[in-house]
Amino acid sequence: MEPKVKPGVEFVLKGIDKPILIKADQNRLSQVILNLVSNALKFTEAGTIKLSLLKAPDNTIKIIVADSGVGITDEEAKTLFHDFVQVRKHSKGQIEGTGLGLAIIQRIVDRMAGTICLDSIE
């Protein structure tokens, strides 16, 4: 994904210091992470995008994609994971995609018995 990082945006990876075993469908997990990072790249014109992999005390894995992009309102967040929903235009005024990416990854995460959530500061 690094070739897609815009000038003025820092892409930071943060991981776990030692190897861990994650029981999940590798292709689907990759699809989820790539979709989230792709969205961050699309909506972050300047600042930072950070991809973190953390091990929680209960031995679950937390994957966090954080960015300094435009953010979304609480109202927009309510429909974010629904089919064909695009909550905001790209900063250049064009809408990219079909609005299915987040809905699809919501289903993938559900099927892998995980959770996905959003925190936004607009």
HELIX and SHEET records of a PDB file:
HELIX    1   1 GLU A    2  LYS A    4  5                                   3    
HELIX    2   2 GLN A   26  PHE A   43  1                                  18    
HELIX    3   3 ASP A   74  ALA A   77  1                                   4    
HELIX    4   4 GLY A  101  ARG A  111  1                                  11    
SHEET    1   A 3 VAL A   9  LYS A  14  0                                        
SHEET    2   A 3 GLY A  47  LYS A  55  1                                        
SHEET    3   A 3 ILE A  61  ASP A  67 -1                                        
END                                                                             
